[in-house]
Amino acid sequence: MIVAFRRLATLLALLCLTSLAVRPAAAQSVLRDAETEALLMDMARPLFTAAGLSPANARVVLIQDGSINAFVAGGQIVYIHSGLIDAADTANEVQGVIAHEIGHIVGGHAVMQNDGGYTNISILSLLLGAAAMAAGSPEAGTGLLMMGQRAAIGKYLAFSRVQESSADAAGAQYLTKAGITGKGMLSFFNKLTALQHRYGFYSTDPEVDPFAQTHPMSADRVETLKADLQAAPGWNTPLNADLERRFKRVQAKLRGYVNDPQTTLRLYPKSDQSAPAHYARAYAYHKSGYPDQARAETEALVKLAPADPYFLELEGQILLESGRPADALAPLRQATEETGYQPLIAATFGHALLATDDPANLPEAEKVLRQAVARDRENPFAWYQLGTVYERKGDEPRTALATAERADLTGDARTALFSARAAMAALPQGSVDWIRAQDIMMVSQTAMENDKKKRRRLQ
């Protein structure tokens, strides 16, 4: 019986310590798209600057998750869920969310850091509960543990509400300093309030305790911010027409990529001949296995703007994934050149060159892919393609190094370790590539050792 209660104590402690944490971004599905990343940074750049942060060291990362959420997890990175982009009516609303999250960054409110003493209380209650159980009082030990966890959660929630209110105020300041209207911030909070009403989470429900929420209730947040935002010089500043136009395109292509195709086709019927509608339907048809219809939509896009690199990228991507890599080369080459060798587009172009299985395309593929990884090392797909280039050339050491790079990015420490060792064994000692392989080997070895220690502790 005592063993059972000890297991229960361990389970409860682990549950309490993890239930409030946001999953690390690395464990979630990151969506990479050149057009989307360019838009999000153009939207966020003036806000990072207004917050005193360097945009060159900041990023906005899109996560594939249908929930309406955004978060920070250390560093100068804002993570936004795809569900938030889908729910927003304007780019300005997303800017309001980004401003709020930058407030968390500046305030040092990273997930599960500066938690107001939550973790300390949890550990204390665990120790007290375990001591009572060891003394032969399992029921008392369980009671102590549960009381401690309840107190810990209460303190964490109160601390979280303070952080959210602080981030609201900071975000409003950044919008004002950047000359961006705060109407989007308020309208998005109104959306959250409507959702709370719809699902019974608003304070008019007597069963809902506003002090048991991690965020201040949205209606209260709106009232607190409204006066300051409306008094700001930029309140009546018109929305940025270019950002709003680009946002509708990105939103449509994201919906086409993420949502069920039938849902996309209902939202963007054939009668809608706008660029966003063609975008959405192209992805919907491509996902459904209708290549002819998908190509027809991309051809309509290219006809609207023949030099638009993102339309050309999509045309090439669909041709490539439909088994026509040779036909994909021209639009992908043009898209790559039009964007100054944007790494994500260049990686797709490199893939198409390799997919032709024409040895004459190998030198260009190597050039394109080397440029891609030089400018964006955090692209496992590009490293895989570059590794394929080296393999076809018979360059085993650099094949191993490219494999190590890819495995390191995907969290495969074992493959990264052995591939890095293989690269080091054949590369000239002290060369740039040898030093990089050594770095990966050391990081991977440490990761594997830490993993072994964790497994031993759990046994």
Secondary structure, 3 states (H helix, E strand, C coil): CHHHHHHHHHHHHHHHHHHCCCCCHHHCCEECCHHHHHHHHHHHHHHHHHCCCCHHHCEEEEECCCCCCEEECCCCEEEEEHHHHHHCCCHHHHHHHHHHHHHHHHHCCCCCCCCCCHHHHHHHHHHHHHHHHHCCCHHHHHHHHHHHHHHHHHHHHHHHHHHHHHHHHHHHHHHHHCCCCCHHHHHHHHHHHHHHHHCCCCCCCCCCCHHHCCCCCHHHHHHHHHHHHHHCCCCCCCCCHHHHHHHHHHHHHHHHHHCCHHHHHHHCCCCCCCHHHHHHHHHHHHHHCCHHHHHHHHHHHHHHCCCCHHHHHHHHHHHHHCCCHHHHHHHHHHHHHHCCCCHHHHHHHHHHHHHCCCHHHHHHHHHHHHHHHHHCCCCHHHHHHHHHHHHHHCCHHHHHHHHHHHHHHHCCHHHHHHHHHHHHHHCCCCCHHHHHHHHHHHHHHHHHHHHHHHHHHHC
